[in-house]
């Protein structure tokens, strides 16, 4: 899967992965508000067996399919936990 990766200004080491360049339409507003300024970092082809520095490629692909984006967080928070918090209003 072709992905477009953006650096987020809110926290160091926080990145958002998108399937289409500059298309943030799948990202909930509350998540977008938490990103700060996004800056295009790179375009990358991700496959199940691709080695990535800080995240498992299969998890990225799963999040892209399920949520339409993948958020690489600097902490141990997963995107599923984040989406549950957003849904519950916490």
Secondary structure, 3 states (H helix, E strand, C coil): CEEEEEEECCCCCCEEEECCCCCCCCCCHHHHHHHCCEEEEEEEECCCCCCCCCCCHHHHHHHHHHHCEEEECCCCCCHHHHHHHHHHCC
